[in-house]
Amino acid sequence: MILVCGEALVDLFVDENPDSGLAARVTLGGSPMNVAIGLARLDEKVAFCGGISSDRFGLALRRKLEAERVDLKFVIDSDRLTTISVITTDSSGQPSYSFHGEGKADREVAFSMMPNRLPDDVHALTFGSYTLAVAPVADSYLALAQREAARRVISVDPNLRLTVTPDLAAWKRRFDAFLSLADIVKASEEDIALAYGEEASIDEVVAGWFAAGATLVLVTHGGNGATGYLKSGETIAVPGKRVDVVDTVGAGDTFHAAILSYLNKSGQLSKSGVAGLTAQEVGRAIDFAVTAAAITCSRQGADLPSKTDVAAMVSG
């Protein structure tokens, strides 16, 4: 089982409307929730650990996760409201986000609410997005990661959102604490530019992550594919897949889920398994993940592919 830790929220997609000025549609999302659903659709056993409200949106989030076969036994019940994320997209389909989440269910999570013990079949924990950095939930997840890191894979996706965590110095302190525990770090080149500056060298940033403790680093480049970095110094570049892009919402989450799924199915989602990966094995994993992410980009919103979808694209 893979335990996905983080937020589940409501996405409010806002578009221009010639009559009323604005039009909106509501979907259920959140980066970690997308990862959990992505894993389930790839036929992985997955559970979700996060605060979910008892409000109407929260009930819808639970129904969605249950319908996707995500285990909810680690969900933290809350009477606080659900976070709302407002999303607009530019002409290229690139999303921008604003969050209405102060004091909401996904953030107000204490370590005492976390499971006291995880089942032996939990092989990996994932952490990502703004719940890495906003208190008190970030402190709670960090304590969970510290408790479990000695014997389970820790995978981290910064998925930086400056509208939620505008203080970069504070964000880096939070992220660095998780980084010291991480076996896998998945990040976009946009994350790196936002966190370290447009002129930052990706290679130098990755070298710093390895020095902090990471074993495998994966950097995505949008339509240009992704690069894998091994601690040995080897790099593996995999090109993107050509699709008609509708938008890129959920592409990074798809990539993260697909990498974990590929490693799990190949029997390598363990601390020793990740440490022993060869360049060829990482290349195959990235190719699978890039394919899955391309399918999501061909759809509206975070509509992540199934194992059958990915297999059909590979065979086609």
Buried (B, 14 or more C-beta within 10 A) or exposed (E): BBBBBBBBBBBBBBEEEEEEEEEEEEBBBBBBBBBBBBBBBBBBBBBBBBBBBBBEBBEBBBEBBEEBBBBBEBBBEBEBBBBBBBBBBEEEBBBEBBBBBEEBBBBBBEBEBBBEEBEEEBBBBBBBBBBBBBEEBBBBBBBBBBBBBEEBBBBBBBBBBEEBBEEBEEBBEBBEBBBBBBBBBBBBBBBBBBBBEEEBEBEEBBBEBBEBBBBBBBBBBBBEBBBBBBBEEEBBEBEBBEBEBBBBBBBBBBBBBBBBBBBBBBEBBBBEBBEEBEEEBBBBBBBBBBBBBBBBBBBBBBBBBBBEBBEEBEEE
